[in-house]
Amino acid sequence: MGIIDKFFVRKDARKELEMILSNMSPWHSALFYADEEVSRILQELYNRWEQNDRRGEPLDYAKDDELELLLAKAKRVARMPAWQAFRGVVSL
């Protein structure tokens, strides 16, 4: 895959992640952000963002594998019925 192709794949993945996150119910969102891997990655993204004088957005500093993992987890949580997301949050 060439650099230009990789750029568009990454851009599409980011757009999809942002769309999924913006359309999640509060229960789905809480379950997504409570995930340990998601929390670890987001903390690392915020650290990189801070180190770069807060230029852009924290998601701009995601590595490809981090972006893929966040997208996969967001898709998994978004597919859950609301009752299951609620149960997941309550059991935390």
MDTraj code that builds the backbone (N, CA, C; nanometers):
import mdtraj as md
import numpy as np

residues = "MET GLY ILE ILE ASP LYS PHE PHE VAL ARG LYS ASP ALA ARG LYS GLU LEU GLU MET ILE LEU SER ASN MET SER PRO TRP HIS SER ALA LEU PHE TYR ALA ASP GLU GLU VAL SER ARG ILE LEU GLN GLU LEU TYR ASN ARG TRP GLU GLN ASN ASP ARG ARG GLY GLU PRO LEU ASP TYR ALA LYS ASP ASP GLU LEU GLU LEU LEU LEU ALA LYS ALA LYS ARG VAL ALA ARG MET PRO ALA TRP GLN ALA PHE ARG GLY VAL VAL SER LEU".split()
xyz = np.array([
    [0.0844, -0.1171, 0.0000],
    [0.0000, 0.0000, 0.0000],
    [0.0893, 0.1240, 0.0000],
    [0.0612, 0.2164, -0.0879],
    [0.1402, 0.3375, -0.0986],
    [0.1066, 0.4380, 0.0096],
    [0.1882, 0.5407, 0.0181],
    [0.1688, 0.6438, 0.1206],
    [0.0335, 0.7129, 0.1047],
    [-0.0036, 0.7429, -0.0184],
    [-0.1313, 0.8123, -0.0408],
    [-0.2479, 0.7216, -0.0019],
    [-0.2397, 0.5934, -0.0415],
    [-0.3456, 0.4994, -0.0038],
    [-0.3555, 0.4870, 0.1469],
    [-0.2407, 0.4768, 0.2131],
    [-0.2375, 0.4635, 0.3588],
    [-0.2994, 0.5869, 0.4254],
    [-0.2716, 0.7040, 0.3701],
    [-0.3278, 0.8284, 0.4224],
    [-0.4805, 0.8246, 0.4178],
    [-0.5360, 0.7812, 0.3035],
    [-0.6815, 0.7798, 0.2897],
    [-0.7461, 0.6719, 0.3761],
    [-0.6799, 0.5570, 0.3909],
    [-0.7321, 0.4516, 0.4785],
    [-0.7355, 0.5030, 0.6222],
    [-0.6271, 0.5684, 0.6640],
    [-0.6193, 0.6239, 0.7994],
    [-0.7254, 0.7322, 0.8199],
    [-0.7418, 0.8177, 0.7209],
    [-0.8405, 0.9256, 0.7298],
    [-0.9815, 0.8678, 0.7398],
    [-1.0096, 0.7638, 0.6614],
    [-1.1408, 0.6999, 0.6660],
    [-1.1648, 0.6331, 0.8012],
    [-1.0618, 0.5672, 0.8549],
    [-1.0742, 0.5007, 0.9853],
    [-1.1024, 0.6042, 1.0938],
    [-1.0335, 0.7145, 1.0867],
    [-1.0536, 0.8198, 1.1870],
    [-1.1945, 0.8781, 1.1780],
    [-1.2393, 0.9028, 1.0552],
    [-1.3741, 0.9559, 1.0345],
    [-1.4795, 0.8590, 1.0883],
    [-1.4589, 0.7305, 1.0596],
    [-1.5527, 0.6289, 1.1068],
    [-1.5544, 0.6243, 1.2593],
    [-1.4366, 0.6290, 1.3217],
    [-1.4284, 0.6283, 1.4679],
    [-1.5020, 0.7489, 1.5257],
    [-1.4774, 0.8655, 1.4716],
    [-1.5431, 0.9863, 1.5216],
    [-1.6941, 0.9780, 1.5049],
    [-1.7413, 0.9218, 1.3928],
    [-1.8845, 0.9090, 1.3693],
    [-1.9470, 0.8117, 1.4691],
    [-1.8823, 0.6980, 1.4916],
    [-1.9344, 0.5999, 1.5861],
    [-1.9421, 0.6604, 1.7261],
    [-1.8342, 0.7257, 1.7682],
    [-1.8315, 0.7832, 1.9029],
    [-1.9355, 0.8929, 1.9212],
    [-1.9580, 0.9729, 1.8192],
    [-2.0545, 1.0823, 1.8323],
    [-2.1988, 1.0334, 1.8338],
    [-2.2225, 0.9106, 1.7863],
    [-2.3587, 0.8574, 1.7819],
    [-2.3878, 0.7548, 1.8911],
    [-2.2944, 0.7320, 1.9809],
    [-2.3157, 0.6358, 2.0893],
    [-2.4078, 0.6930, 2.1959],
    [-2.4845, 0.6036, 2.2568],
    [-2.5645, 0.6443, 2.3722],
    [-2.4695, 0.6677, 2.4897],
    [-2.5146, 0.7357, 2.5928],
    [-2.4274, 0.7564, 2.7097],
    [-2.3764, 0.6249, 2.7696],
    [-2.4596, 0.5194, 2.7694],
    [-2.4163, 0.3911, 2.8256],
    [-2.3076, 0.3276, 2.7405],
    [-2.3245, 0.3334, 2.6102],
    [-2.2231, 0.2793, 2.5189],
    [-2.0927, 0.3576, 2.5325],
    [-2.1059, 0.4877, 2.5389],
    [-1.9891, 0.5736, 2.5515],
    [-1.9135, 0.5460, 2.6818],
    [-1.9865, 0.5341, 2.7903],
    [-1.9239, 0.5066, 2.9198],
    [-1.8503, 0.3734, 2.9170],
    [-1.9103, 0.2741, 2.8549],
    [-1.8470, 0.1421, 2.8468],
    [-1.7212, 0.1472, 2.7612],
    [-1.7256, 0.2196, 2.6503],
    [-1.6090, 0.2335, 2.5630],
    [-1.4932, 0.2998, 2.6376],
    [-1.5192, 0.4132, 2.7000],
    [-1.4118, 0.4873, 2.7672],
    [-1.3628, 0.4205, 2.8953],
    [-1.4425, 0.3300, 2.9509],
    [-1.4012, 0.2587, 3.0718],
    [-1.3063, 0.1424, 3.0408],
    [-1.2974, 0.1043, 2.9149],
    [-1.2091, -0.0057, 2.8758],
    [-1.0637, 0.0306, 2.9083],
    [-0.9907, -0.0616, 2.9685],
    [-0.8524, -0.0342, 3.0108],
    [-0.7601, 0.0001, 2.8944],
    [-0.7722, -0.0731, 2.7843],
    [-0.6867, -0.0444, 2.6684],
    [-0.7200, 0.0915, 2.6078],
    [-0.8477, 0.1218, 2.5994],
    [-0.8901, 0.2519, 2.5459],
    [-0.8360, 0.3628, 2.6351],
    [-0.8498, 0.3482, 2.7659],
    [-0.7996, 0.4495, 2.8600],
    [-0.6484, 0.4680, 2.8470],
    [-0.5770, 0.3570, 2.8344],
    [-0.4309, 0.3635, 2.8216],
    [-0.3911, 0.4365, 2.6936],
    [-0.4560, 0.4014, 2.5821],
    [-0.4240, 0.4657, 2.4544],
    [-0.4581, 0.6137, 2.4594],
    [-0.5746, 0.6465, 2.5117],
    [-0.6142, 0.7881, 2.5176],
    [-0.5201, 0.8694, 2.6058],
    [-0.4750, 0.8109, 2.7155],
    [-0.3789, 0.8808, 2.8015],
    [-0.2491, 0.9070, 2.7245],
    [-0.2048, 0.8081, 2.6487],
    [-0.0836, 0.8235, 2.5685],
    [-0.1030, 0.9296, 2.4595],
    [-0.2189, 0.9320, 2.3976],
    [-0.2464, 1.0330, 2.2942],
    [-0.2459, 1.1735, 2.3533],
    [-0.3053, 1.1879, 2.4709],
    [-0.3048, 1.3190, 2.5366],
    [-0.1632, 1.3603, 2.5757],
    [-0.0806, 1.2642, 2.6186],
    [0.0590, 1.2953, 2.6504],
    [0.1341, 1.3436, 2.5267],
    [0.1152, 1.2740, 2.4142],
    [0.1821, 1.3154, 2.2892],
    [0.1336, 1.4522, 2.2446],
    [0.0040, 1.4746, 2.2583],
    [-0.0563, 1.6023, 2.2207],
    [0.0024, 1.7152, 2.3053],
    [0.0127, 1.6920, 2.4356],
    [0.0717, 1.7918, 2.5259],
    [0.2175, 1.8198, 2.4894],
    [0.2925, 1.7144, 2.4581],
    [0.4339, 1.7300, 2.4221],
    [0.4512, 1.8096, 2.2930],
    [0.3470, 1.8135, 2.2126],
    [0.3510, 1.8876, 2.0860],
    [0.2735, 2.0182, 2.0946],
    [0.2729, 2.0766, 2.2155],
    [0.2107, 2.2072, 2.2394],
    [0.0631, 2.2129, 2.1994],
    [-0.0056, 2.0997, 2.2151],
    [-0.1496, 2.0918, 2.1883],
    [-0.1865, 2.1320, 2.0457],
    [-0.0993, 2.1006, 1.9533],
    [-0.1308, 2.1268, 1.8118],
    [-0.2238, 2.0179, 1.7602],
    [-0.3256, 2.0591, 1.6870],
    [-0.4209, 1.9638, 1.6325],
    [-0.5100, 1.9075, 1.7409],
    [-0.5378, 1.7784, 1.7289],
    [-0.6217, 1.7084, 1.8251],
    [-0.5455, 1.5864, 1.8745],
    [-0.5776, 1.5367, 1.9931],
    [-0.5065, 1.4187, 2.0431],
    [-0.5100, 1.3002, 1.9463],
    [-0.6207, 1.2813, 1.8764],
    [-0.6326, 1.1698, 1.7831],
    [-0.5345, 1.1812, 1.6660],
    [-0.4860, 1.3016, 1.6396],
    [-0.3852, 1.3206, 1.5340],
    [-0.2566, 1.2449, 1.5647],
    [-0.2338, 1.2135, 1.6903],
    [-0.1085, 1.1510, 1.7335],
    [-0.1199, 0.9994, 1.7511],
    [-0.2320, 0.9425, 1.7069],
    [-0.2510, 0.7974, 1.7179],
    [-0.1667, 0.7250, 1.6136],
    [-0.1032, 0.6175, 1.6566],
    [-0.0336, 0.5294, 1.5638],
    [-0.1394, 0.4441, 1.4942],
    [-0.1033, 0.3864, 1.3813],
    [-0.1995, 0.3077, 1.3044],
    [-0.2624, 0.1965, 1.3882],
    [-0.1803, 0.1236, 1.4629],
    [-0.2343, 0.0127, 1.5424],
    [-0.3256, 0.0629, 1.6543],
    [-0.2958, 0.1792, 1.7090],
    [-0.3814, 0.2363, 1.8136],
    [-0.5163, 0.2782, 1.7553],
    [-0.5114, 0.3393, 1.6393],
    [-0.6342, 0.3821, 1.5722],
    [-0.7203, 0.2610, 1.5374],
    [-0.6578, 0.1554, 1.4879],
    [-0.7311, 0.0330, 1.4540],
    [-0.7951, -0.0289, 1.5772],
    [-0.7223, -0.0305, 1.6880],
    [-0.7751, -0.0888, 1.8106],
    [-0.8925, -0.0069, 1.8633],
    [-0.8792, 0.1261, 1.8637],
    [-0.9889, 0.2119, 1.9088],
    [-1.1124, 0.1921, 1.8214],
    [-1.0917, 0.1827, 1.6908],
    [-1.2033, 0.1634, 1.5986],
    [-1.2701, 0.0283, 1.6221],
    [-1.1914, -0.0765, 1.6392],
    [-1.2474, -0.2104, 1.6619],
    [-1.3290, -0.2140, 1.7905],
    [-1.2762, -0.1545, 1.8956],
    [-1.3480, -0.1535, 2.0233],
    [-1.4746, -0.0685, 2.0146],
    [-1.4681, 0.0435, 1.9446],
    [-1.5859, 0.1289, 1.9280],
    [-1.6946, 0.0545, 1.8509],
    [-1.6559, -0.0174, 1.7467],
    [-1.7532, -0.0941, 1.6682],
    [-1.8180, -0.2026, 1.7537],
    [-1.7366, -0.2717, 1.8330],
    [-1.7878, -0.3791, 1.9180],
    [-1.8898, -0.3247, 2.0182],
    [-1.8546, -0.2150, 2.0838],
    [-1.9449, -0.1565, 2.1842],
    [-2.0708, -0.1005, 2.1177],
    [-2.0559, -0.0358, 2.0033],
    [-2.1710, 0.0255, 1.9359],
    [-2.2726, -0.0781, 1.8886],
    [-2.2275, -0.1997, 1.8613],
    [-2.3184, -0.3056, 1.8161],
    [-2.4010, -0.3663, 1.9294],
    [-2.3608, -0.3414, 2.0527],
    [-2.4320, -0.3991, 2.1675],
    [-2.5695, -0.3371, 2.1828],
    [-2.6657, -0.4176, 2.2272],
    [-2.7945, -0.3574, 2.2639],
    [-2.7737, -0.2664, 2.3854],
    [-2.8606, -0.1691, 2.4009],
    [-2.8464, -0.0721, 2.5105],
    [-2.8453, -0.1402, 2.6470],
    [-2.9293, -0.2425, 2.6654],
    [-2.9340, -0.3106, 2.7952],
    [-2.7997, -0.3752, 2.8285],
    [-2.7308, -0.4258, 2.7262],
    [-2.6019, -0.4906, 2.7494],
    [-2.4948, -0.3873, 2.7849],
    [-2.4976, -0.2720, 2.7196],
    [-2.4044, -0.1642, 2.7527],
    [-2.4297, -0.1161, 2.8955],
    [-2.5562, -0.1001, 2.9302],
    [-2.5932, -0.0593, 3.0662],
    [-2.5397, -0.1595, 3.1680],
    [-2.5608, -0.2868, 3.1419],
    [-2.5149, -0.3923, 3.2327],
    [-2.3631, -0.3891, 3.2442],
    [-2.2952, -0.3637, 3.1325],
    [-2.1495, -0.3557, 3.1356],
    [-2.0985, -0.2406, 3.2208],
    [-2.1666, -0.1268, 3.2138],
    [-2.1269, -0.0103, 3.2931],
    [-2.1559, -0.0335, 3.4411],
    [-2.2717, -0.0883, 3.4700],
    [-2.3111, -0.1100, 3.6093],
    [-2.2189, -0.2103, 3.6774],
    [-2.1653, -0.3049, 3.6025],
    [-2.0796, -0.4077, 3.6623],
    [-1.9344, -0.3632, 3.6773],
    [-1.9025, -0.2407, 3.6386],
    [-1.7638, -0.1933, 3.6495],
    [-1.7215, -0.1740, 3.7914],
])
top = md.Topology()
chain = top.add_chain()
for i, resn in enumerate(residues, 1):
    res = top.add_residue(resn, chain, resSeq=i)
    for name in ("N", "CA", "C"):
        top.add_atom(name, md.element.get_by_symbol(name[0]), res)
traj = md.Trajectory(xyz[None], top)
